[in-house]
């Protein structure tokens, strides 16, 4: 291990951490929509490390990369920390073996052998654990062509990064925006395949809205107001969305909820502002001639589940006081 190796280690670790922090919002949404069943892009940095660094530095690089990704990973089902730790250890072992292969086999053959060894070790061990402790049908997905293609492309990008950094260390920085662009494309693919966003109604599906709303609650500097709209007639989402455009910010998540309801979550400075926003929503809907009842829940520190329960209770109470059937 030399000072040059330490410099490369710091560079790759910095790129990996920067990537995870920058892409955290994209990654949370992508994992939330797919229930976490997506391939990550961390092998770009760890594969490059396996080709450039000695084994004693590759394992810490893997740990740093996956540690920086954990806040995004734990967003779905709590991240399943035990499984995550096991996965990280398997990746570290695969990276260490790939490094040993690369150090003993030179040239293009050594690079190819390192990639193949890494892929084989990682796939076999993960598949064995899934077969033993999880849903065995996932093994086919894990070893399927789409997943293998995504895994290979990520590692090929890591090889390209290693070649760039080998030519000039600072040139590796140009890969960061390319990986982030690839991540955004992957998110768009997930949104399309899960039908998470309706461009006509400009609304998220309920699953997509829940992910966006949960993150909005987590990042809110103050209160949040959850507005729940229950129209008397179904299929009026487009008209409701038009009304909300004049009141809410583009960043405020709006989506379908339940059978016909529309939900919106708004970050506000204080409870009074949330009440004002809700009244503006009611006014816009009334002027548009949309017969509906609007419930609201305003608080700070509560989770999405609690907000939905309180907003639903407020909506039901308003329906009853208006003499409207309480049945949804």
C-alpha positions as CSV (number, residue, x, y, z in Angstrom):
1,X,0.0,0.0,0.0
2,X,1.4,3.4,-1.0
3,X,0.4,7.0,-0.6
4,X,-0.9,6.9,-4.2
5,X,-3.3,4.1,-3.1
6,X,-4.5,6.1,-0.2
7,X,-5.2,9.0,-2.5
8,X,-7.2,6.8,-4.8
9,X,-9.1,5.4,-1.8
10,X,-10.0,8.9,-0.6
11,X,-11.1,9.9,-4.1
12,X,-13.4,6.8,-4.6
13,X,-14.8,7.0,-1.1
14,X,-15.6,10.7,-1.6
15,X,-17.3,10.0,-5.0
16,X,-19.3,7.2,-3.5
17,X,-20.5,9.2,-0.5
18,X,-21.3,12.2,-2.7
19,X,-23.3,10.0,-5.0
20,X,-25.3,8.5,-2.2
21,X,-26.1,11.8,-0.6
22,X,-27.0,13.5,-3.9
23,X,-29.2,10.6,-5.1
24,X,-30.9,9.9,-1.8
25,X,-34.2,11.4,-2.8
26,X,-34.2,9.5,-6.1
27,X,-33.2,6.3,-4.4
28,X,-35.9,6.5,-1.7
29,X,-38.6,7.0,-4.3
30,X,-37.2,4.2,-6.6
31,X,-37.0,1.7,-3.8
32,X,-40.3,2.7,-2.3
33,X,-42.1,2.2,-5.7
34,X,-40.5,-1.2,-6.2
35,X,-40.5,-2.4,-2.6
36,X,-36.7,-2.4,-2.6
37,X,-36.4,-4.9,-5.4
38,X,-33.9,-2.9,-7.5
39,X,-30.2,-3.1,-8.3
40,X,-28.0,-0.5,-6.7
41,X,-25.2,1.4,-8.5
42,X,-22.6,1.2,-5.8
43,X,-20.5,-1.3,-7.8
44,X,-19.4,1.6,-10.0
45,X,-17.2,2.8,-7.1
46,X,-16.4,-0.6,-5.5
47,X,-15.5,-2.3,-8.8
48,X,-13.1,0.6,-9.6
49,X,-11.6,0.1,-6.1
50,X,-11.1,-3.6,-6.7
51,X,-9.1,-2.8,-9.8
52,X,-7.0,0.0,-8.4
53,X,-6.6,-0.7,-4.7
54,X,-5.0,-3.4,-2.5
55,X,-7.3,-5.7,-0.6
56,X,-6.7,-3.9,2.7
57,X,-8.3,-0.8,1.3
58,X,-11.1,-2.4,-0.9
59,X,-13.0,-3.7,2.1
60,X,-13.1,-0.3,3.9
61,X,-14.3,1.2,0.6
62,X,-17.2,-1.2,0.4
63,X,-18.1,-0.5,4.0
64,X,-18.0,3.3,3.4
65,X,-20.0,3.1,0.2
66,X,-22.8,0.9,1.7
67,X,-22.8,2.8,4.9
68,X,-23.5,6.1,3.0
69,X,-26.3,4.3,1.2
70,X,-28.0,3.0,4.3
71,X,-30.2,6.0,5.0
72,X,-31.9,5.5,1.6
73,X,-32.0,1.7,2.0
74,X,-33.6,1.8,5.5
75,X,-36.4,3.9,4.1
76,X,-38.2,0.7,2.8
77,X,-39.3,-1.8,5.4
78,X,-36.7,-0.5,7.8
79,X,-33.9,-1.7,5.5
80,X,-33.8,-5.1,7.1
81,X,-30.5,-4.4,8.8
82,X,-29.4,-8.0,9.3
83,X,-29.9,-8.9,5.6
84,X,-28.2,-5.6,4.7
85,X,-25.1,-6.4,6.8
86,X,-24.9,-9.9,5.3
87,X,-25.2,-8.5,1.8
88,X,-22.4,-6.0,2.5
89,X,-20.1,-8.7,3.9
90,X,-20.7,-10.8,0.7
91,X,-19.9,-7.8,-1.5
92,X,-16.8,-7.1,0.6
93,X,-15.7,-10.8,0.1
94,X,-16.4,-10.7,-3.6
95,X,-14.5,-7.4,-4.0
96,X,-11.5,-8.8,-2.0
97,X,-11.4,-11.9,-4.2
98,X,-11.6,-9.7,-7.4
99,X,-8.7,-7.6,-6.1
100,X,-6.6,-10.8,-5.5
101,X,-7.4,-12.0,-9.0
102,X,-6.6,-8.7,-10.6
103,X,-3.2,-8.6,-8.8
104,X,-2.3,-12.0,-10.1
105,X,-3.6,-11.8,-13.7
106,X,-2.5,-8.9,-15.8
107,X,-4.0,-7.0,-18.7
108,X,-7.5,-7.2,-20.1
109,X,-7.8,-10.8,-19.0
110,X,-7.2,-9.9,-15.4
111,X,-10.0,-7.3,-15.5
112,X,-12.4,-9.7,-17.1
113,X,-11.5,-12.4,-14.6
114,X,-12.0,-10.0,-11.7
115,X,-15.4,-9.0,-12.9
116,X,-16.5,-12.6,-13.5
117,X,-15.2,-13.8,-10.1
118,X,-17.0,-10.9,-8.3
119,X,-20.2,-11.6,-10.2
120,X,-20.1,-15.3,-9.6
121,X,-19.3,-15.1,-5.8
122,X,-21.9,-12.4,-5.2
123,X,-24.7,-14.1,-7.2
124,X,-24.1,-17.6,-5.9
125,X,-23.9,-16.6,-2.2
126,X,-26.9,-14.2,-2.4
127,X,-29.0,-16.8,-4.3
128,X,-28.1,-19.5,-1.7
129,X,-29.2,-17.3,1.2
130,X,-32.4,-16.3,-0.6
131,X,-33.1,-19.9,-1.4
132,X,-32.6,-20.9,2.2
133,X,-34.2,-18.0,4.1
134,X,-36.5,-16.1,1.8
135,X,-39.0,-16.4,-1.0
136,X,-37.4,-18.9,-3.5
137,X,-39.2,-17.3,-6.4
138,X,-36.8,-14.3,-6.0
139,X,-33.9,-16.5,-7.0
140,X,-35.1,-16.6,-10.6
141,X,-35.4,-12.8,-10.5
142,X,-32.0,-12.4,-9.0
143,X,-30.3,-14.6,-11.6
144,X,-32.5,-13.4,-14.4
145,X,-31.3,-11.6,-17.5
146,X,-32.5,-8.1,-16.6
147,X,-30.7,-8.2,-13.2
148,X,-27.6,-9.7,-14.7
149,X,-27.5,-7.0,-17.4
150,X,-27.9,-4.2,-14.9
151,X,-25.2,-5.7,-12.7
152,X,-22.8,-6.1,-15.6
153,X,-23.4,-2.5,-16.9
154,X,-22.7,-1.2,-13.4
155,X,-19.4,-3.1,-13.2
156,X,-18.4,-2.1,-16.7
157,X,-18.9,1.5,-15.6
158,X,-16.7,0.7,-12.7
159,X,-14.0,-0.6,-15.0
160,X,-14.3,2.6,-17.1
161,X,-13.9,4.6,-14.0
162,X,-10.8,2.6,-13.0
163,X,-9.3,3.3,-16.4
164,X,-10.0,7.0,-16.2
165,X,-8.6,7.3,-12.6
166,X,-5.6,5.3,-13.7
167,X,-5.0,7.8,-16.5
168,X,-5.6,10.9,-14.2
169,X,-7.2,10.7,-10.8
170,X,-9.3,13.9,-11.1
171,X,-10.8,12.6,-14.4
172,X,-12.9,10.2,-12.4
173,X,-15.0,13.1,-11.2
174,X,-16.7,13.3,-14.6
175,X,-18.3,9.9,-14.0
176,X,-20.3,11.2,-11.0
177,X,-22.9,13.2,-13.1
178,X,-23.1,10.3,-15.6
179,X,-24.0,7.9,-12.8
180,X,-26.5,10.3,-11.4
181,X,-28.1,10.7,-14.8
182,X,-28.2,6.9,-15.1
183,X,-29.9,6.8,-11.7
184,X,-32.5,9.2,-12.8
185,X,-33.2,7.1,-15.9
186,X,-33.6,4.1,-13.6
187,X,-36.1,6.0,-11.5
188,X,-38.1,7.0,-14.6
189,X,-38.1,3.3,-15.7
190,X,-39.4,2.3,-12.2
191,X,-42.1,5.0,-12.3
192,X,-43.2,3.8,-15.8
193,X,-43.2,0.1,-15.0
194,X,-45.2,0.6,-11.7
195,X,-47.6,3.2,-13.2
196,X,-46.7,5.4,-10.3
197,X,-47.5,8.8,-11.9
198,X,-50.4,9.8,-14.1
199,X,-49.2,12.6,-16.4
200,X,-52.8,13.5,-17.4
201,X,-54.1,13.9,-13.9
202,X,-50.7,15.0,-12.6
203,X,-51.0,12.7,-9.6
204,X,-49.1,9.9,-8.1
205,X,-50.5,6.5,-7.5
206,X,-51.3,5.8,-3.9
207,X,-48.0,3.9,-3.5
208,X,-46.0,6.7,-5.1
209,X,-47.8,9.3,-3.1
210,X,-47.1,7.5,0.2
211,X,-43.4,7.4,-0.6
212,X,-43.2,11.1,-1.5
213,X,-45.4,12.1,1.5
214,X,-43.3,10.1,3.9
215,X,-40.1,11.8,2.7
216,X,-41.8,15.2,2.8
217,X,-42.7,14.6,6.4
218,X,-39.2,13.5,7.3
219,X,-37.7,16.7,5.7
220,X,-40.3,19.2,6.9
221,X,-38.7,22.0,8.9
222,X,-42.0,22.7,10.7
223,X,-45.6,21.5,10.5
224,X,-47.2,19.5,7.7
225,X,-50.8,19.6,6.6
226,X,-52.4,16.5,5.1
227,X,-55.4,17.4,3.0
228,X,-57.8,14.6,2.1
229,X,-60.4,15.4,-0.7
230,X,-63.4,13.1,-1.1
231,X,-65.4,14.0,-4.3
232,X,-69.0,13.1,-4.6
233,X,-68.4,11.8,-8.1
234,X,-65.5,9.6,-9.1
235,X,-63.2,10.3,-12.0
236,X,-62.8,14.0,-11.3
237,X,-59.0,13.8,-10.5
238,X,-58.0,16.0,-13.4
239,X,-60.4,18.8,-12.3
240,X,-59.2,18.5,-8.7
241,X,-55.5,18.6,-9.8
242,X,-56.2,21.8,-11.8
243,X,-57.6,23.4,-8.6
244,X,-54.7,22.3,-6.5
245,X,-52.2,23.8,-9.0
246,X,-53.2,27.3,-7.9
247,X,-52.8,26.6,-4.2
248,X,-50.0,24.1,-3.7
249,X,-46.3,24.2,-4.6
250,X,-45.0,21.8,-7.4
251,X,-43.0,20.0,-4.7
252,X,-46.1,19.2,-2.6
253,X,-47.0,15.5,-3.3
254,X,-50.5,15.0,-4.6
255,X,-51.9,11.5,-5.3
256,X,-54.8,9.1,-5.3
257,X,-55.9,7.6,-2.0
258,X,-58.4,4.8,-1.5
259,X,-61.1,4.3,-4.0
260,X,-61.6,7.8,-5.2
261,X,-60.1,10.2,-2.7
262,X,-57.2,12.6,-3.5
263,X,-54.5,13.3,-0.9
264,X,-52.0,16.2,-0.7
265,X,-49.3,16.8,1.8
266,X,-48.1,20.4,2.4
267,X,-45.1,21.6,4.4
268,X,-46.1,24.7,6.3
269,X,-44.5,27.0,8.9
270,X,-47.2,26.7,11.5
271,X,-50.7,25.3,12.0
272,X,-52.4,28.5,11.1
273,X,-50.8,28.4,7.6
274,X,-52.0,24.9,7.2
275,X,-55.6,26.0,8.0
276,X,-55.3,28.8,5.4
277,X,-54.0,26.5,2.7
278,X,-56.9,24.1,3.4
279,X,-59.5,26.8,3.2
280,X,-58.0,28.0,-0.1
281,X,-58.2,24.4,-1.4
282,X,-61.9,24.3,-0.3
283,X,-62.5,27.6,-2.0
284,X,-60.9,26.6,-5.3
285,X,-62.8,23.4,-5.4
286,X,-66.1,25.1,-4.6
287,X,-65.6,27.8,-7.3
288,X,-64.8,25.0,-9.8
289,X,-68.1,23.4,-9.0
290,X,-66.6,20.2,-7.6
291,X,-68.9,18.7,-5.0
292,X,-66.6,17.2,-2.3
293,X,-65.7,17.1,1.3
294,X,-62.2,18.1,2.5
295,X,-60.6,16.7,5.7
296,X,-57.4,17.9,7.1
297,X,-54.8,16.9,9.7
298,X,-52.1,19.4,10.8
299,X,-49.3,18.4,13.1
300,X,-45.5,18.2,13.6
301,X,-43.6,15.0,14.4
302,X,-46.4,12.6,13.5
303,X,-46.0,9.8,10.9
304,X,-48.0,9.4,7.7
305,X,-50.3,6.8,9.3
306,X,-51.3,9.0,12.2
307,X,-51.9,12.0,9.8
308,X,-54.1,9.9,7.5
309,X,-56.2,8.6,10.4
310,X,-56.8,12.1,11.7
311,X,-57.6,13.5,8.3
312,X,-59.9,10.6,7.6
313,X,-61.7,11.2,10.9
314,X,-62.1,14.9,10.1
315,X,-63.4,14.1,6.7
316,X,-66.0,11.6,8.1
317,X,-67.1,14.1,10.7
318,X,-67.6,16.8,8.0
319,X,-69.6,14.4,5.8
320,X,-71.9,13.6,8.7
321,X,-72.4,17.2,9.7
322,X,-73.2,18.0,6.0
323,X,-75.8,15.2,6.0
324,X,-73.8,13.2,3.5
325,X,-73.6,9.4,3.8
326,X,-70.5,8.4,5.8
327,X,-69.9,5.4,3.6
328,X,-67.0,5.6,1.2
